[in-house]
Amino acid sequence: MADSDGLGEAAIAAASPSAPVPGLSPPLGWRERLRAGLAGIGASLWFVAGLGLLYALRVPLRLCENLAAVTVFLNSLTPRFYVALTGTSSLISGLIFIFEWWYFHKHGTSFIEQVSVSHLRPLMGGTESSISEPGSPSNNRQSETSRQNLSECKVWRNPLNLFRGAEYRRYTWVTGKEPLTYYDMNLSAQDHQTFFTCDTDFLRPSDTVMQKAWRERNPPARIKAAYQALELNNDCATAYVLLAEEEATTIVDAERLFKQALKAGEIIYKRSQQCQHQSPQHEAQLRRDTNVLVYIKRRLAMCARKLGRIREAVKIMRDLMKECPPLTMLNIHENLLESLLELQAYADVQAVLAKYDDISLPKSAAICYTAALLKTRTVSDKFSPETASRRGLSTAEINAVEAIHRAVEFNPHVPKYLLEMKSLILPPEHILKRGDSEAIAYAFFHLQHWKRIEGALNLLQCTWEGTFRMIPYPLEKGHLFYPYPSCTETADRELLPPFHHVSVYPKKEIPFFIHFTAGLCSSTAMIAFLTHQFPEIMGVFAKAGAALQDCLRRALCLAPLSTRPRRPGSHRPVQECTTLFTGAVIWLLELGLPGMRNILSPASSLGLLPYDH
């Protein structure tokens, strides 16, 4: 059990009539059960009918003659043919195995399994989506699950995102790698158009130029457009913002440009305040100017934090949270938490958590892991696994372990970065809650805070894997949160650069068809090698197989004779049994096993063998 907030979240989510209970589904009705039973019986009946049809058509199809022809053909084959056959089979199965492995690593699923489920299963009548009625419980469950996945896979702007010119571009200069993906930058362009543009931009020529600049893909073209806007209006705040974000190569230069943007933004904001009640367009313009001013102040606070003026950064953030409380989408409290942790003001951190670690607000890795860090801090310096196993955990240690389990359940990717089991990269500009991108963004800024507290990482290393024992099936049922969304891997691959190995949870098992193709490739290659190296021995096994096939052919041909009526005194059953026994003996002798003739000598003395072997 975790803290009361986590339990409250789980309880309210379970009690809500509109929210689905994690891991549970309503019981099926009698119609669904009857339909499922009939489907299973129908498949069995089709199988039995196929066997009966094959048995009834054994004479018209000439199964015995065909088997005899196949036996003659196999007996006439040379070892060279078997080498070519098995070699070709090994090559084909190897190509299939390589393609399956590549497709699984790229898309996370088996290609053969996906084709079977998507195309072959509907042809065989195995789909259930086509029989669900619009108002059926199954359809309702599917719609609720889709709505939940849509909300959980929402992409959020990283509250601690870096500067493109001063940080991301410098990384590219040093390593030659692009830390941002096109998808991530496209989301940022959409955010900029939402924050910095409105319907009244045509009234000011500089805003019209900047509206085009935010849509431009090429960075030099955006910078050129910003200078054009400044030529038209020296008080264009958004132009200074763009230059500070993308042209400035150091944090000092970025702060200087943001201060110029702040002066221009305050002038424009005061003008908009005076005209806000004139028309709805002026109200929209005031909202846009407010967004610009808040964005500038937040980035100035981040510049102060990066330059070591942490108390100044904390003051700016607190003032922003008081002046503009509705702007929680910017998650300024996460910036404040990180700055307070740098000051080691743990009492202030606890006060911020008490306000934002609430059931009504969305959780984040910063909130959950910071709460775990504060509880770990009280016991980590004296924690020892040997002592804990000998005397048990104290109440404070239990609370710390439960807080760690709660944090790991929310985002299971973070511990590997905090424990430096995986290498860190620059965080993206957007993150996915509970995903690998959020874990990178959290660990990039908070790893130093965990290292500063003695024993915190040791306690995390000893306890974080215990979370997975409480949630053995995380995609179906969670413990304190909703089940882990299955869409995080796809979204993280779009947000993170290709040179980063995306962390996947839960770890996917290798599909059956990859095992099958690997085994088929290995076995056929081994048979081809043995046939090439030891043709005599493999020829003996081939002849033994042909003899066994001949024995089966005789049994198939003689089986209908046992059902015919026979005359009194007829010894046909004895003859049939003798023939079957003779075929089995021939097959055993073909194997050439040592001592087989001594074992079969009693049968030869009884006259059961037609000729001497």
C-alpha positions as CSV (number, residue, x, y, z in Angstrom):
1,M,0.0,0.0,0.0
2,A,1.1,3.5,-0.8
3,D,0.2,6.8,0.7
4,S,-3.3,8.0,1.2
5,D,-3.4,10.0,-2.0
6,G,-2.6,7.1,-4.2
7,L,-5.2,4.9,-2.4
8,G,-7.7,7.7,-2.8
9,E,-7.1,7.8,-6.5
10,A,-7.6,4.1,-6.9
11,A,-10.7,4.1,-4.7
12,I,-12.4,7.0,-6.5
13,A,-11.5,5.6,-9.9
14,A,-13.0,2.2,-8.9
15,A,-16.1,3.7,-7.5
16,S,-16.8,6.1,-10.4
17,P,-19.7,4.7,-12.5
18,S,-18.2,6.1,-15.7
19,A,-14.7,4.8,-15.2
20,P,-13.9,1.1,-15.9
21,V,-12.5,-0.9,-13.1
22,P,-8.8,-1.7,-14.0
23,G,-8.4,-5.4,-14.9
24,L,-12.1,-6.3,-14.6
25,S,-14.9,-6.6,-17.1
26,P,-18.6,-7.2,-16.8
27,P,-19.7,-10.9,-17.0
28,L,-20.8,-12.2,-20.4
29,G,-24.5,-12.7,-21.0
30,W,-26.1,-16.0,-22.0
31,R,-26.1,-15.0,-25.7
32,E,-22.4,-14.4,-25.7
33,R,-21.7,-17.7,-23.9
34,L,-24.0,-19.6,-26.3
35,R,-22.4,-18.0,-29.3
36,A,-18.9,-18.8,-28.1
37,G,-19.9,-22.4,-27.3
38,L,-21.4,-22.9,-30.8
39,A,-18.3,-21.5,-32.4
40,G,-16.1,-24.0,-30.6
41,I,-18.4,-26.9,-31.4
42,G,-18.5,-25.8,-35.0
43,A,-14.8,-25.9,-35.4
44,S,-14.6,-29.4,-33.9
45,L,-17.4,-30.6,-36.3
46,W,-15.6,-29.2,-39.3
47,F,-12.5,-31.1,-38.3
48,V,-14.3,-34.4,-37.8
49,A,-16.2,-33.9,-41.1
50,G,-12.9,-33.4,-42.9
51,L,-11.5,-36.6,-41.6
52,G,-14.7,-38.5,-42.5
53,L,-14.7,-37.1,-46.0
54,L,-11.0,-38.1,-46.4
55,Y,-11.8,-41.7,-45.2
56,A,-14.9,-41.9,-47.5
57,L,-12.9,-40.8,-50.6
58,R,-9.9,-43.0,-50.0
59,V,-10.8,-45.3,-52.9
60,P,-11.7,-42.6,-55.5
61,L,-8.6,-40.7,-54.5
62,R,-6.4,-43.8,-54.7
63,L,-4.6,-43.1,-51.5
64,C,-2.9,-46.5,-51.4
65,E,-1.6,-46.2,-54.9
66,N,-0.4,-42.6,-54.3
67,L,1.4,-43.6,-51.2
68,A,3.0,-46.4,-53.0
69,A,4.2,-44.1,-55.8
70,V,5.6,-41.7,-53.2
71,T,7.4,-44.5,-51.5
72,V,9.0,-45.6,-54.8
73,F,10.0,-42.0,-55.6
74,L,11.6,-41.5,-52.2
75,N,13.5,-44.8,-52.5
76,S,15.0,-43.7,-55.8
77,L,16.3,-40.4,-54.4
78,T,20.0,-39.8,-53.8
79,P,21.6,-38.1,-50.8
80,R,22.5,-35.2,-53.1
81,F,18.9,-34.5,-53.5
82,Y,18.3,-34.4,-49.7
83,V,21.3,-32.1,-49.3
84,A,19.8,-29.7,-51.9
85,L,16.3,-29.9,-50.4
86,T,17.3,-29.3,-46.8
87,G,19.7,-26.6,-47.8
88,T,17.0,-24.7,-49.7
89,S,14.6,-25.2,-46.8
90,S,17.2,-23.8,-44.4
91,L,17.8,-20.8,-46.7
92,I,14.1,-19.9,-47.0
93,S,13.4,-20.4,-43.3
94,G,16.5,-18.3,-42.4
95,L,15.3,-15.5,-44.6
96,I,11.8,-15.7,-42.9
97,F,13.5,-15.7,-39.5
98,I,15.6,-12.6,-40.3
99,F,12.5,-10.7,-41.6
100,E,10.4,-11.7,-38.6
101,W,13.2,-10.6,-36.2
102,W,13.5,-7.2,-38.0
103,Y,9.8,-6.6,-38.1
104,F,9.4,-7.5,-34.4
105,H,12.2,-5.1,-33.3
106,K,10.7,-2.3,-35.5
107,H,7.0,-2.7,-34.8
108,G,6.9,-4.8,-31.7
109,T,4.8,-7.6,-33.1
110,S,5.1,-10.7,-35.3
111,F,4.3,-10.2,-39.0
112,I,3.0,-13.7,-39.5
113,E,0.8,-13.4,-36.4
114,Q,-0.5,-10.1,-37.4
115,V,-1.4,-11.3,-40.9
116,S,-3.0,-14.4,-39.4
117,V,-5.2,-12.4,-37.0
118,S,-6.0,-9.6,-39.5
119,H,-6.8,-11.6,-42.6
120,L,-7.0,-15.4,-42.0
121,R,-9.0,-15.2,-38.7
122,P,-12.0,-13.3,-40.3
123,L,-12.1,-15.8,-43.1
124,M,-12.3,-18.7,-40.6
125,G,-15.1,-16.9,-38.7
126,G,-13.0,-16.2,-35.6
127,T,-13.7,-12.5,-35.2
128,E,-16.0,-11.2,-32.5
129,S,-16.1,-7.6,-33.4
130,S,-18.5,-8.2,-36.2
131,I,-21.1,-9.7,-34.0
132,S,-21.1,-7.1,-31.2
133,E,-24.2,-5.0,-31.2
134,P,-24.0,-1.2,-30.8
135,G,-25.4,-1.3,-27.3
136,S,-23.7,-4.5,-26.2
137,P,-21.4,-4.5,-23.1
138,S,-18.5,-5.6,-25.2
139,N,-18.9,-2.6,-27.5
140,N,-19.2,-0.3,-24.5
141,R,-16.0,-1.8,-22.9
142,Q,-14.1,-1.2,-26.2
143,S,-15.2,2.4,-26.4
144,E,-14.3,3.0,-22.7
145,T,-10.9,1.4,-23.2
146,S,-10.2,3.5,-26.3
147,R,-11.1,6.7,-24.5
148,Q,-8.8,5.7,-21.6
149,N,-5.9,4.9,-24.0
150,L,-6.4,8.2,-25.8
151,S,-6.2,10.2,-22.5
152,E,-3.2,8.2,-21.2
153,C,-1.2,8.5,-24.5
154,K,-1.6,12.3,-24.7
155,V,1.7,14.1,-25.4
156,W,2.6,16.8,-23.0
157,R,5.0,19.7,-23.4
158,N,8.2,19.1,-21.3
159,P,8.1,21.8,-18.6
160,L,11.9,21.6,-18.4
161,N,12.6,21.7,-22.1
162,L,16.0,22.9,-23.2
163,F,16.9,25.8,-25.5
164,R,17.3,24.9,-29.1
165,G,20.2,27.3,-29.9
166,A,22.1,27.2,-26.6
167,E,21.8,23.5,-25.8
168,Y,20.3,21.3,-28.6
169,R,22.3,22.9,-31.4
170,R,25.5,22.8,-29.4
171,Y,25.0,19.1,-28.9
172,T,24.6,18.7,-32.6
173,W,27.8,20.6,-33.2
174,V,29.8,18.3,-30.9
175,T,28.3,14.9,-31.7
176,G,26.8,15.4,-35.2
177,K,23.5,13.8,-34.0
178,E,20.1,15.4,-34.1
179,P,18.6,15.2,-30.6
180,L,15.1,16.3,-31.8
181,T,12.8,14.4,-34.1
182,Y,10.6,15.9,-36.8
183,Y,7.5,14.8,-34.9
184,D,8.7,16.5,-31.7
185,M,9.6,19.8,-33.5
186,N,6.2,19.7,-35.4
187,L,4.4,19.5,-32.0
188,S,6.5,22.5,-30.8
189,A,5.5,24.5,-33.9
190,Q,1.8,23.8,-33.1
191,D,2.3,24.9,-29.5
192,H,4.0,28.1,-30.7
193,Q,1.1,28.9,-33.0
194,T,-1.4,28.3,-30.1
195,F,0.5,30.4,-27.6
196,F,1.8,33.3,-29.8
197,T,-0.9,33.8,-32.5
198,C,-4.5,34.9,-32.6
199,D,-7.1,36.1,-35.1
200,T,-6.1,39.7,-34.9
201,D,-2.6,39.3,-36.1
202,F,-3.5,40.9,-39.4
203,L,-4.0,44.2,-37.6
204,R,-0.2,44.4,-36.8
205,P,2.2,43.7,-39.7
206,S,4.9,42.4,-37.4
207,D,2.5,39.7,-36.0
208,T,1.6,38.7,-39.5
209,V,5.3,38.1,-40.3
210,M,5.7,36.1,-37.0
211,Q,2.7,34.0,-37.8
212,K,4.4,32.8,-40.9
213,A,7.7,32.4,-39.0
214,W,6.2,29.9,-36.5
215,R,5.0,27.8,-39.4
216,E,8.4,27.8,-41.2
217,R,10.3,24.5,-41.0
218,N,13.8,25.9,-41.8
219,P,15.5,27.4,-38.8
220,P,17.4,30.1,-40.8
221,A,14.2,31.1,-42.4
222,R,12.5,31.5,-39.0
223,I,15.4,33.7,-37.7
224,K,15.3,35.8,-40.9
225,A,11.5,36.3,-40.4
226,A,12.1,37.4,-36.8
227,Y,14.5,40.1,-37.9
228,Q,12.0,41.3,-40.5
229,A,9.3,41.5,-37.8
230,L,11.7,43.6,-35.6
231,E,12.3,46.0,-38.6
232,L,8.6,46.5,-38.8
233,N,8.1,46.8,-35.0
234,N,10.9,47.1,-32.5
235,D,8.5,46.1,-29.7
236,C,7.6,42.7,-31.2
237,A,8.0,40.4,-28.2
238,T,7.5,37.1,-30.1
239,A,10.4,38.0,-32.4
240,Y,12.7,38.3,-29.5
241,V,11.4,35.0,-28.1
242,L,12.2,33.2,-31.4
243,L,15.7,34.7,-31.5
244,A,16.3,33.7,-27.8
245,E,15.2,30.2,-28.4
246,E,17.0,29.4,-31.7
247,E,19.7,32.0,-32.5
248,A,21.3,32.5,-29.1
249,T,24.2,30.1,-28.6
250,T,24.6,30.6,-24.9
251,I,22.3,30.9,-21.9
252,V,23.6,34.4,-21.3
253,D,22.6,35.5,-24.8
254,A,19.2,33.9,-24.4
255,E,18.6,35.7,-21.1
256,R,19.5,39.0,-22.7
257,L,17.0,38.5,-25.5
258,F,14.3,37.3,-23.2
259,K,14.8,40.5,-21.1
260,Q,14.2,42.6,-24.2
261,A,11.2,40.4,-25.0
262,L,9.9,41.1,-21.5
263,K,10.1,44.8,-21.9
264,A,8.3,44.7,-25.2
265,G,5.7,42.2,-23.9
266,E,4.8,44.3,-20.9
267,I,4.2,47.3,-23.2
268,I,1.9,45.3,-25.5
269,Y,0.1,43.7,-22.6
270,K,-0.8,47.1,-21.1
271,R,-2.2,48.2,-24.4
272,S,-4.2,45.1,-24.7
273,Q,-5.6,45.5,-21.2
274,Q,-7.0,48.9,-22.1
275,C,-8.9,47.6,-25.2
276,Q,-10.0,44.2,-23.9
277,H,-13.7,45.1,-23.5
278,Q,-14.1,46.7,-26.9
279,S,-14.7,43.4,-28.9
280,P,-14.2,39.6,-28.7
281,Q,-11.2,40.0,-30.9
282,H,-9.5,42.3,-28.4
283,E,-10.2,39.7,-25.7
284,A,-8.5,37.1,-27.8
285,Q,-5.6,39.4,-28.3
286,L,-5.3,40.0,-24.5
287,R,-5.2,36.2,-23.9
288,R,-2.4,35.9,-26.5
289,D,-0.4,38.7,-25.0
290,T,-0.9,37.1,-21.5
291,N,0.5,33.8,-22.8
292,V,3.5,35.5,-24.3
293,L,4.3,37.3,-21.1
294,V,3.9,34.2,-19.0
295,Y,6.1,32.2,-21.4
296,I,8.8,34.9,-21.3
297,K,8.9,35.0,-17.5
298,R,9.0,31.2,-17.2
299,R,12.0,31.1,-19.6
300,L,13.7,33.9,-17.7
301,A,13.3,31.8,-14.5
302,M,14.9,28.8,-16.3
303,C,17.8,31.0,-17.4
304,A,18.4,32.2,-13.9
305,R,18.2,28.5,-12.7
306,K,20.8,27.4,-15.3
307,L,23.1,30.4,-14.4
308,G,23.1,29.6,-10.7
309,R,20.7,32.3,-9.5
310,I,18.3,29.7,-8.0
311,R,16.5,31.9,-5.4
312,E,15.7,34.4,-8.1
313,A,14.3,31.6,-10.3
314,V,12.2,30.4,-7.4
315,K,10.8,33.9,-6.8
316,I,9.8,34.3,-10.4
317,M,8.1,30.9,-10.5
318,R,6.2,31.6,-7.3
319,D,5.0,34.9,-8.6
320,L,3.8,33.3,-11.8
321,M,1.9,30.7,-10.0
322,K,0.1,33.4,-8.0
323,E,-0.6,35.7,-10.9
324,C,-1.8,33.0,-13.4
325,P,-3.1,30.0,-11.5
326,P,-5.3,28.8,-14.5
327,L,-2.1,28.2,-16.6
328,T,-1.5,24.8,-15.0
329,M,-0.9,23.3,-18.5
330,L,2.6,24.8,-18.4
331,N,3.3,22.7,-15.2
332,I,5.4,25.5,-13.6
333,H,5.2,23.6,-10.3
334,E,7.6,21.0,-11.7
335,N,10.1,23.7,-12.4
336,L,9.6,25.0,-8.9
337,L,10.1,21.5,-7.4
338,E,13.4,21.0,-9.2
339,S,14.7,24.5,-8.1
340,L,13.7,23.8,-4.5
341,L,15.4,20.5,-4.5
342,E,18.6,22.2,-5.7
343,L,18.3,24.6,-2.7
344,Q,17.7,21.5,-0.5
345,A,14.6,23.3,0.8
346,Y,12.8,20.0,1.5
347,A,10.1,21.5,3.6
348,D,9.1,23.8,0.8
349,V,9.1,20.8,-1.6
350,Q,6.7,19.0,0.7
351,A,4.4,22.0,0.7
352,V,4.3,22.1,-3.1
353,L,3.7,18.3,-3.2
354,A,0.8,18.7,-0.7
355,K,-0.9,21.0,-3.1
356,Y,-0.2,19.3,-6.4
357,D,0.0,15.6,-5.5
358,D,-3.8,15.4,-5.5
359,I,-6.4,13.1,-7.0
360,S,-8.0,15.8,-9.1
361,L,-4.7,16.7,-10.9
362,P,-2.8,14.5,-13.3
363,K,0.2,12.7,-11.9
364,S,3.7,12.9,-13.3
365,A,7.1,11.2,-12.7
366,A,8.4,14.4,-11.1
367,I,5.6,14.4,-8.5
368,C,5.7,10.6,-7.7
369,Y,9.4,10.3,-7.6
370,T,9.9,13.5,-5.6
371,A,7.5,12.2,-3.0
372,A,9.4,8.9,-2.9
373,L,12.7,10.9,-2.6
374,L,11.4,12.8,0.4
375,K,10.3,9.6,2.2
376,T,13.5,7.9,1.3
377,R,15.6,10.7,2.7
378,T,14.5,10.0,6.2
379,V,15.7,6.4,6.3
380,S,18.2,6.0,3.5
381,D,21.4,6.9,5.4
382,K,20.8,4.1,7.9
383,F,19.2,1.5,5.6
384,S,21.0,-1.8,5.1
385,P,19.5,-4.9,3.3
386,E,21.1,-7.3,5.8
387,T,19.8,-5.5,8.8
388,A,16.4,-5.1,7.3
389,S,16.1,-8.8,6.4
390,R,17.2,-9.7,10.0
391,R,15.0,-7.4,12.0
392,G,12.3,-6.4,9.5
393,L,11.4,-2.9,8.2
394,S,10.5,-0.1,10.4
395,T,7.4,2.1,9.8
396,A,9.4,4.8,8.1
397,E,11.2,2.3,5.9
398,I,7.8,0.7,4.9
399,N,6.5,4.1,3.9
400,A,9.6,4.8,1.9
401,V,9.4,1.4,0.1
402,E,5.7,1.9,-0.6
403,A,6.4,5.4,-2.1
404,I,9.1,3.9,-4.3
405,H,6.6,1.1,-5.4
406,R,4.0,3.8,-6.2
407,A,6.5,5.8,-8.3
408,V,7.8,2.8,-10.1
409,E,4.2,1.7,-11.0
410,F,3.5,5.1,-12.5
411,N,6.7,5.1,-14.6
412,P,8.8,1.9,-14.5
413,H,11.4,3.3,-16.8
414,V,12.9,5.9,-14.4
415,P,14.9,3.6,-12.1
416,K,17.2,2.3,-14.9
417,Y,18.3,5.9,-15.6
418,L,18.6,6.9,-11.9
419,L,20.7,3.8,-11.3
420,E,22.7,4.5,-14.5
421,M,21.8,1.1,-16.0
422,K,20.9,3.0,-19.2
423,S,22.7,6.0,-20.7
424,L,20.9,9.4,-20.7
425,I,20.3,11.6,-23.7
426,L,19.0,15.1,-24.0
427,P,15.3,15.1,-23.2
428,P,12.8,15.9,-25.9
429,E,10.6,19.0,-26.1
430,H,7.5,16.8,-25.5
431,I,7.0,13.8,-23.2
432,L,4.5,11.0,-22.8
433,K,3.3,10.4,-19.3
434,R,4.4,7.0,-17.9
435,G,6.7,6.6,-21.0
436,D,10.4,6.4,-21.7
437,S,10.5,10.1,-22.8
438,E,9.2,11.2,-19.4
439,A,11.7,9.0,-17.6
440,I,14.6,10.6,-19.6
441,A,13.3,14.1,-18.9
442,Y,13.0,13.4,-15.1
443,A,16.3,11.6,-14.7
444,F,18.2,14.3,-16.7
445,F,17.4,17.0,-14.2
446,H,16.8,15.0,-11.0
447,L,19.6,12.4,-10.9
448,Q,21.8,14.9,-9.1
449,H,19.2,15.3,-6.3
450,W,19.1,11.5,-5.7
451,K,22.9,11.3,-5.6
452,R,23.0,14.2,-3.1
453,I,21.0,12.2,-0.5
454,E,23.2,9.5,1.0
455,G,21.8,6.0,0.5
456,A,18.8,7.0,-1.6
457,L,20.0,5.2,-4.7
458,N,20.9,2.2,-2.6
459,L,17.4,1.9,-1.2
460,L,15.9,2.4,-4.7
461,Q,18.2,-0.4,-6.1
462,C,17.1,-2.8,-3.4
463,T,13.4,-2.2,-3.6
464,W,12.2,-1.0,-7.1
465,E,11.9,-4.4,-8.7
466,G,9.5,-5.5,-6.0
467,T,6.8,-3.4,-7.7
468,F,6.5,-5.9,-10.5
469,R,5.5,-8.7,-8.1
470,M,2.4,-6.7,-7.2
471,I,1.4,-6.1,-10.8
472,P,2.2,-9.4,-12.7
473,Y,0.0,-8.3,-15.6
474,P,0.4,-4.5,-15.8
475,L,-1.4,-4.1,-19.1
476,E,-4.5,-5.7,-17.7
477,K,-4.7,-4.5,-14.1
478,G,-2.8,-1.9,-12.0
479,H,-2.4,-1.6,-8.2
480,L,-2.7,2.1,-7.5
481,F,-3.1,3.5,-11.0
482,Y,-4.8,2.5,-14.2
483,P,-3.3,-0.4,-16.2
484,Y,-0.1,0.6,-18.0
485,P,-1.0,1.9,-21.4
486,S,0.1,-0.2,-24.3
487,C,0.6,2.7,-26.7
488,T,3.7,4.3,-25.0
489,E,6.3,2.4,-27.1
490,T,4.9,3.7,-30.4
491,A,4.6,7.3,-29.2
492,D,8.1,7.3,-27.6
493,R,9.7,6.0,-30.8
494,E,8.2,9.1,-32.5
495,L,9.5,11.5,-29.8
496,L,12.9,10.1,-29.2
497,P,15.8,10.1,-31.7
498,P,16.7,7.0,-33.6
499,F,20.1,6.5,-31.9
500,H,18.4,5.9,-28.5
501,H,17.3,2.4,-27.6
502,V,13.7,2.9,-26.4
503,S,12.8,1.3,-23.1
504,V,9.8,-1.1,-23.4
505,Y,7.6,-2.1,-20.5
506,P,6.5,-4.8,-20.0
507,K,9.2,-6.6,-21.8
508,K,7.7,-8.3,-24.8
509,E,8.2,-12.0,-25.2
510,I,9.6,-13.2,-28.5
511,P,6.7,-14.4,-30.7
512,F,6.2,-18.1,-31.4
513,F,6.9,-17.7,-35.1
514,I,10.4,-16.4,-34.5
515,H,11.1,-19.5,-32.3
516,F,9.5,-21.7,-35.0
517,T,11.5,-20.2,-37.9
518,A,14.7,-20.3,-36.0
519,G,14.2,-24.0,-35.1
520,L,13.2,-24.8,-38.6
521,C,16.3,-23.1,-40.1
522,S,18.6,-24.7,-37.6
523,S,17.2,-28.2,-38.0
524,T,17.2,-28.2,-41.8
525,A,20.7,-26.8,-41.9
526,M,21.9,-29.5,-39.6
527,I,20.2,-32.2,-41.7
528,A,21.8,-30.8,-44.8
529,F,25.2,-30.8,-43.2
530,L,24.8,-34.4,-41.8
531,T,23.6,-35.6,-45.2
532,H,26.6,-34.1,-46.9
533,Q,29.1,-35.4,-44.4
534,F,27.6,-38.8,-43.7
535,P,25.6,-39.9,-46.7
536,E,25.6,-43.6,-45.8
537,I,24.2,-43.1,-42.3
538,M,21.6,-40.6,-43.5
539,G,20.7,-43.0,-46.3
540,V,19.9,-45.7,-43.7
541,F,17.6,-43.3,-41.9
542,A,15.9,-42.3,-45.2
543,K,15.3,-46.0,-46.1
544,A,13.9,-46.6,-42.6
545,G,11.5,-43.7,-43.1
546,A,10.5,-45.1,-46.4
547,A,9.9,-48.6,-44.9
548,L,7.8,-47.0,-42.1
549,Q,5.8,-45.2,-44.7
550,D,5.3,-48.5,-46.6
551,C,4.1,-50.1,-43.4
552,L,1.6,-47.4,-42.8
553,R,0.4,-47.7,-46.4
554,R,-0.2,-51.4,-45.9
555,A,-2.1,-50.7,-42.7
556,L,-4.3,-48.2,-44.4
557,C,-5.0,-50.5,-47.3
558,L,-5.8,-53.5,-45.1
559,A,-7.9,-51.6,-42.5
560,P,-11.1,-51.8,-44.6
561,L,-10.8,-55.5,-45.0
562,S,-11.3,-56.2,-41.4
563,T,-14.9,-54.8,-41.7
564,R,-15.9,-57.2,-44.5
565,P,-18.0,-60.3,-43.6
566,R,-15.9,-63.5,-43.9
567,R,-16.8,-67.1,-44.5
568,P,-16.6,-69.6,-41.6
569,G,-13.1,-71.0,-41.3
570,S,-11.4,-68.1,-42.9
571,H,-8.0,-67.1,-41.5
572,R,-7.9,-63.6,-43.1
573,P,-7.5,-61.8,-39.7
574,V,-4.5,-63.9,-38.9
575,Q,-3.0,-63.2,-42.4
576,E,-3.6,-59.5,-42.0
577,C,-1.9,-59.4,-38.6
578,T,1.0,-61.4,-40.0
579,T,1.4,-59.0,-42.8
580,L,1.4,-55.9,-40.5
581,F,3.9,-57.6,-38.2
582,T,6.1,-58.4,-41.2
583,G,6.1,-54.8,-42.3
584,A,7.1,-53.6,-38.8
585,V,9.9,-56.2,-38.7
586,I,11.2,-55.0,-42.0
587,W,11.3,-51.5,-40.8
588,L,13.2,-52.4,-37.7
589,L,15.7,-54.4,-39.7
590,E,16.2,-51.4,-42.0
591,L,17.3,-49.4,-39.1
592,G,20.3,-51.7,-38.7
593,L,20.2,-51.5,-34.9
594,P,22.7,-53.9,-33.2
595,G,21.2,-57.0,-31.7
596,M,17.9,-56.6,-33.5
597,R,18.2,-60.0,-35.3
598,N,18.7,-61.7,-31.9
599,I,15.5,-60.1,-30.6
600,L,13.5,-61.2,-33.7
601,S,14.9,-64.7,-33.9
602,P,11.9,-66.2,-32.0
603,A,9.6,-64.7,-34.6
604,S,11.7,-66.3,-37.4
605,S,11.6,-69.7,-35.7
606,L,7.8,-69.5,-35.5
607,G,7.6,-68.9,-39.2
608,L,6.2,-65.4,-38.9
609,L,8.9,-63.9,-41.2
610,P,8.3,-64.7,-44.8
611,Y,12.0,-64.8,-45.7
612,D,15.3,-64.9,-44.0
613,H,16.9,-61.6,-43.1
